[in-house]
Amino acid sequence: MTHTPLRAAIAFCLLAASLPLTGAPFLQNPNRPPWAQKNKTASDKSSQPGDTASANDAGGQNRTTIKVKVNLVNVLVSVLDQNNRPAADLPVEAFQISEEGSPQKIEVFETETKQPLDLALMIDASLSAQIQMPTERAAAAHFIQQVVRPGDRLAVFGFDENVTRVADFSDRIPALQEAVKKIPSGAGTSIYDAIVLGSKNLAAQKGERRHVIILVTDGGETTSHSDFEAARKAAVRSDTLLYTILIRTMKSENGRNTAGEHALQTITETTGGAMFFPDGVGSLGIVFDQIDRELRTQYRLAYYPNPRGPADSLRNIEVNVLGDYKVRHRKNYYTGKE
């Protein structure tokens, strides 16, 4: 009689071992009856070998972080009405943007963008422009006072056969105005070199800022080491707006470097900037006022390119605005190198 309970226990264990495992309930807590357990069986998805990573991921272990680089493309847009005045307060629905012919979704839209400015004021100091220098300097000093606002920075450059930075980027207006008076004179005119150096200096500035070159020249390119294509690429890669003020000392095309003027206009328009042809240095103040007003009324559009172009490739942009407006914006940009 004393062996009966032992035999019964052994028989029960053998019977349990012979039962199939598939579909058998897994008891999460042996102290709770089967009907109170969660009905988790061996066929549950989380127990499949192929789903191990998912189960671990849900538990916060062995996670794999995938980093996706997405380049937001910024486009500054100047919209002018029939009277050549900035058209303000247009809604986002009025704008259409495309890349390589493919419509893009506008992710960022700002009217009168408050994005701060980094400006490179570049003044031609060659002998051909020396007769204009006193008036140029006075107009430039007034422009500095007008354009530099809290958060903005401006640097002053002079160029002849060389390009010289006479004041670094800052918001110290008196020091910048004084620097204009110290621009050295020279014999040549290195416009392409000036654009290349100005673009590189702007690209080196930190933060999400607008890059602008204000170039005052008579257009007589003579001594640059860089060529047209190098200047264009430097401006495009640094996302720089170029505003060119061309002071024509001779009204007739005879004796003027008209090919150089056309090349300079091409670079200017490619960046989304504008070319100005004042009647004389006395009109410089009016031109500077126009540039300042345009910079304060620009729209900022941004999008994630879809599809994204190959690395380090030139991509063409087109912006259209519904209505009878003149629209200026950069025509292209380079994708990242990776």
C-alpha positions as CSV (number, residue, x, y, z in Angstrom):
1,M,0.0,0.0,0.0
2,T,2.9,2.4,0.7
3,H,4.0,2.3,-3.0
4,T,0.7,3.1,-4.6
5,P,1.1,7.0,-4.4
6,L,4.6,6.7,-5.9
7,R,3.3,4.6,-8.8
8,A,0.5,7.0,-9.5
9,A,2.9,9.9,-9.6
10,I,5.2,8.1,-12.1
11,A,2.3,7.2,-14.3
12,F,1.1,10.8,-14.4
13,C,4.5,12.1,-15.4
14,L,4.8,9.6,-18.2
15,L,1.3,10.5,-19.5
16,A,2.2,14.2,-19.5
17,A,5.4,13.6,-21.4
18,S,3.6,11.7,-24.1
19,L,1.2,14.6,-24.9
20,P,2.0,16.7,-28.0
21,L,3.5,20.2,-27.3
22,T,1.8,22.0,-30.2
23,G,-1.1,24.0,-28.9
24,A,-0.3,23.3,-25.3
25,P,-0.7,26.3,-23.1
26,F,2.4,28.0,-21.7
27,L,1.9,28.7,-18.0
28,Q,3.4,32.1,-17.3
29,N,2.6,31.9,-13.6
30,P,2.4,28.3,-12.1
31,N,0.5,29.7,-9.1
32,R,-2.4,30.7,-11.2
33,P,-5.0,28.2,-12.7
34,P,-4.9,27.6,-16.5
35,W,-8.0,29.6,-17.2
36,A,-6.3,32.7,-15.6
37,Q,-3.2,32.5,-17.8
38,K,-2.6,34.5,-21.0
39,N,-3.4,32.1,-23.8
40,K,0.1,32.2,-25.3
41,T,1.0,29.1,-27.3
42,A,4.1,27.9,-29.0
43,S,2.6,29.0,-32.3
44,D,2.5,32.7,-31.3
45,K,4.4,35.0,-33.7
46,S,6.8,36.3,-31.1
47,S,8.1,32.8,-30.5
48,Q,9.1,32.3,-34.2
49,P,12.9,32.4,-34.8
50,G,12.5,34.8,-37.6
51,D,10.8,37.4,-35.3
52,T,13.5,37.3,-32.6
53,A,14.7,40.8,-33.6
54,S,11.2,42.2,-33.4
55,A,10.7,40.7,-30.0
56,N,14.0,42.0,-28.8
57,D,13.2,45.4,-30.3
58,A,10.0,45.6,-28.4
59,G,11.9,44.9,-25.2
60,G,14.4,47.7,-25.9
61,Q,17.3,45.3,-26.5
62,N,19.7,44.9,-29.4
63,R,18.1,47.7,-31.3
64,T,19.6,48.8,-34.6
65,T,19.5,52.5,-35.3
66,I,19.2,53.4,-39.0
67,K,20.2,57.0,-39.8
68,V,18.7,58.5,-42.9
69,K,20.3,61.7,-44.3
70,V,17.7,63.9,-45.8
71,N,18.7,67.2,-47.4
72,L,16.2,70.0,-47.0
73,V,16.6,72.3,-50.0
74,N,16.0,76.0,-49.2
75,V,15.0,78.4,-51.9
76,L,14.7,82.2,-51.4
77,V,12.2,83.8,-53.7
78,S,11.8,87.5,-54.6
79,V,8.4,88.3,-56.0
80,L,7.9,91.7,-57.7
81,D,4.7,93.2,-59.1
82,Q,4.3,95.1,-62.3
83,N,5.8,98.2,-60.8
84,N,8.9,96.3,-59.7
85,R,7.9,96.5,-56.0
86,P,8.0,93.5,-53.7
87,A,4.7,91.6,-53.6
88,A,4.0,90.8,-50.0
89,D,1.6,88.4,-48.1
90,L,1.1,85.8,-50.9
91,P,-0.2,82.5,-49.6
92,V,1.6,79.2,-50.0
93,E,-1.0,78.1,-52.4
94,A,0.2,80.7,-54.9
95,F,3.6,79.0,-55.1
96,Q,4.6,75.9,-57.2
97,I,8.1,74.4,-57.1
98,S,9.7,71.7,-59.1
99,E,13.1,70.0,-59.4
100,E,14.2,68.6,-62.8
101,G,10.5,68.9,-63.8
102,S,9.1,66.9,-60.9
103,P,6.7,68.9,-58.6
104,Q,7.8,69.1,-55.0
105,K,5.9,69.4,-51.8
106,I,6.6,72.7,-50.0
107,E,7.5,71.7,-46.4
108,V,8.6,75.2,-45.2
109,F,7.0,78.5,-46.2
110,E,7.9,81.9,-44.7
111,T,6.7,85.3,-45.9
112,E,9.2,88.0,-45.2
113,T,11.7,85.5,-43.8
114,K,13.5,86.5,-40.6
115,Q,16.4,84.2,-41.4
116,P,19.5,86.4,-40.5
117,L,21.8,87.7,-43.2
118,D,25.5,87.2,-43.8
119,L,26.6,89.8,-46.3
120,A,29.9,90.3,-48.2
121,L,30.1,93.9,-49.5
122,M,32.7,93.9,-52.3
123,I,33.8,97.2,-53.8
124,D,35.9,97.6,-57.0
125,A,39.0,99.6,-56.1
126,S,40.7,99.4,-59.5
127,L,42.1,102.5,-61.2
128,S,39.1,102.5,-63.6
129,A,36.8,102.9,-60.6
130,Q,38.9,105.4,-58.6
131,I,37.1,108.5,-59.9
132,Q,33.9,107.0,-58.4
133,M,35.4,105.9,-55.0
134,P,34.4,108.9,-52.7
135,T,30.8,108.6,-53.8
136,E,30.8,104.8,-53.6
137,R,32.2,104.9,-50.1
138,A,29.6,107.3,-48.9
139,A,26.8,105.2,-50.4
140,A,28.2,102.0,-49.0
141,A,28.5,103.5,-45.5
142,H,24.8,104.5,-45.7
143,F,23.9,101.0,-46.9
144,I,25.7,99.4,-44.0
145,Q,23.8,101.5,-41.5
146,Q,20.6,100.6,-43.2
147,V,21.0,96.9,-43.9
148,V,22.7,95.5,-40.8
149,R,20.0,94.6,-38.2
150,P,20.2,92.6,-35.0
151,G,21.5,89.1,-35.8
152,D,22.9,90.1,-39.2
153,R,26.7,90.2,-40.0
154,L,28.5,92.0,-42.8
155,A,32.1,91.9,-44.1
156,V,33.9,94.4,-46.3
157,F,36.1,93.5,-49.2
158,G,38.0,95.5,-51.7
159,F,39.2,94.1,-55.0
160,D,41.6,95.1,-57.7
161,E,44.3,92.7,-59.0
162,N,43.9,91.2,-55.5
163,V,40.9,90.6,-53.2
164,T,41.3,92.0,-49.7
165,R,39.0,91.5,-46.7
166,V,39.3,94.8,-44.8
167,A,36.7,94.0,-42.2
168,D,35.6,90.5,-40.9
169,F,31.9,89.5,-40.5
170,S,30.4,91.5,-37.6
171,D,27.5,93.8,-36.7
172,R,29.6,96.7,-35.5
173,I,28.4,99.3,-37.9
174,P,30.9,102.1,-37.1
175,A,33.9,99.7,-37.6
176,L,32.4,98.5,-40.9
177,Q,31.8,102.0,-42.1
178,E,35.4,102.9,-41.2
179,A,36.7,99.8,-43.1
180,V,35.1,101.1,-46.3
181,K,37.4,104.1,-46.2
182,K,40.4,101.9,-45.9
183,I,39.9,99.9,-49.1
184,P,43.3,100.0,-50.9
185,S,43.5,100.9,-54.6
186,G,45.1,98.9,-57.3
187,A,45.5,98.6,-61.1
188,G,43.5,95.5,-62.1
189,T,40.0,94.1,-61.7
190,S,39.5,90.6,-60.4
191,I,35.8,90.1,-60.4
192,Y,35.7,86.3,-60.7
193,D,38.3,86.0,-57.8
194,A,36.1,88.3,-55.7
195,I,33.0,86.1,-56.2
196,V,35.0,83.0,-55.5
197,L,36.5,84.4,-52.3
198,G,33.3,86.0,-51.1
199,S,31.4,82.7,-51.6
200,K,33.9,80.7,-49.7
201,N,33.9,83.2,-46.8
202,L,30.1,83.0,-46.7
203,A,30.1,79.2,-46.8
204,A,32.4,79.2,-43.8
205,Q,29.9,81.0,-41.6
206,K,28.0,78.8,-39.2
207,G,24.2,78.5,-38.7
208,E,21.1,78.6,-40.9
209,R,21.7,82.0,-42.5
210,R,21.2,83.7,-45.8
211,H,24.3,84.3,-47.9
212,V,24.5,87.5,-49.9
213,I,27.2,89.2,-52.0
214,I,26.8,92.9,-52.9
215,L,29.2,93.6,-55.7
216,V,30.0,97.2,-56.9
217,T,32.1,97.3,-60.0
218,D,32.5,98.9,-63.4
219,G,32.5,95.4,-65.0
220,G,36.0,95.4,-66.5
221,E,37.3,92.0,-65.6
222,T,41.1,91.9,-66.3
223,T,43.2,90.0,-63.7
224,S,41.3,87.1,-62.1
225,H,43.0,83.7,-61.6
226,S,39.6,82.1,-61.5
227,D,37.3,81.9,-64.6
228,F,33.6,82.3,-65.2
229,E,32.8,78.7,-64.4
230,A,34.7,78.7,-61.1
231,A,32.9,81.8,-60.0
232,R,29.5,80.4,-60.9
233,K,30.2,77.1,-59.2
234,A,31.4,78.8,-56.0
235,A,28.3,81.0,-55.8
236,V,25.9,78.1,-56.4
237,R,27.7,75.7,-54.0
238,S,27.6,78.2,-51.2
239,D,23.9,79.1,-51.8
240,T,24.8,82.7,-52.3
241,L,22.6,85.5,-53.7
242,L,24.6,87.8,-55.9
243,Y,23.5,91.4,-56.3
244,T,25.6,93.2,-58.8
245,I,25.7,97.0,-59.2
246,L,27.4,97.8,-62.5
247,I,28.5,101.4,-62.8
248,R,29.1,102.1,-66.5
249,T,31.7,104.8,-66.9
250,M,31.1,104.7,-70.6
251,K,27.6,104.7,-72.0
252,S,28.6,103.5,-75.4
253,E,29.4,99.8,-75.9
254,N,32.6,100.8,-77.8
255,G,35.5,100.3,-75.4
256,R,33.4,98.5,-72.8
257,N,33.9,94.8,-71.8
258,T,30.4,93.8,-72.8
259,A,31.3,90.1,-72.8
260,G,32.4,90.4,-69.2
261,E,29.2,92.3,-68.4
262,H,27.0,89.5,-69.9
263,A,29.0,86.8,-68.1
264,L,28.5,88.7,-64.8
265,Q,24.8,89.0,-65.5
266,T,24.5,85.2,-66.1
267,I,26.1,84.4,-62.7
268,T,23.9,87.0,-61.0
269,E,20.7,85.6,-62.4
270,T,21.7,82.0,-61.7
271,T,22.0,82.7,-58.0
272,G,18.5,84.4,-57.9
273,G,20.0,87.8,-57.3
274,A,19.6,90.9,-59.5
275,M,21.7,93.2,-61.7
276,F,21.5,97.0,-61.4
277,F,22.6,99.6,-63.9
278,P,22.5,103.0,-62.1
279,D,22.7,106.1,-64.3
280,G,25.7,107.2,-62.2
281,V,27.2,106.9,-58.7
282,G,24.6,109.5,-57.5
283,S,22.0,106.7,-57.9
284,L,23.8,104.2,-55.7
285,G,21.7,105.1,-52.7
286,I,18.5,104.3,-54.6
287,V,19.9,100.9,-55.7
288,F,21.1,100.1,-52.1
289,D,17.6,100.9,-50.9
290,Q,16.1,98.5,-53.5
291,I,18.4,95.7,-52.4
292,D,17.6,96.3,-48.7
293,R,13.9,96.3,-49.3
294,E,14.1,93.1,-51.4
295,L,16.1,91.3,-48.7
296,R,13.4,92.1,-46.1
297,T,10.5,90.9,-48.2
298,Q,11.9,87.6,-49.5
299,Y,9.9,84.4,-49.3
300,R,11.6,81.3,-48.1
301,L,10.5,77.9,-49.5
302,A,12.0,74.6,-48.6
303,Y,11.4,71.0,-49.7
304,Y,12.8,67.5,-49.5
305,P,13.7,66.5,-53.0
306,N,11.7,63.6,-54.4
307,P,13.3,61.8,-56.2
308,R,16.7,62.8,-54.8
309,G,19.5,63.3,-57.4
310,P,22.8,61.5,-57.4
311,A,25.6,62.6,-55.1
312,D,27.3,65.9,-56.1
313,S,25.1,66.5,-59.1
314,L,23.7,69.8,-60.3
315,R,19.9,70.0,-60.0
316,N,17.6,72.5,-61.7
317,I,14.9,74.3,-59.7
318,E,11.9,76.2,-61.0
319,V,9.4,78.3,-59.0
320,N,6.2,79.6,-60.4
321,V,3.8,82.1,-58.7
322,L,0.2,82.4,-59.7
323,G,-0.5,85.8,-61.0
324,D,1.3,88.5,-63.0
325,Y,4.5,88.6,-61.1
326,K,8.2,88.7,-61.8
327,V,9.9,85.9,-59.8
328,R,13.6,85.6,-59.0
329,H,15.2,82.5,-57.3
330,R,18.3,80.4,-57.6
331,K,18.1,78.2,-60.7
332,N,20.0,75.2,-59.4
333,Y,22.0,73.6,-56.5
334,Y,24.5,70.8,-56.0
335,T,23.4,67.7,-54.0
336,G,25.6,66.5,-51.2
337,K,28.7,64.5,-51.9
338,E,27.4,61.5,-50.0
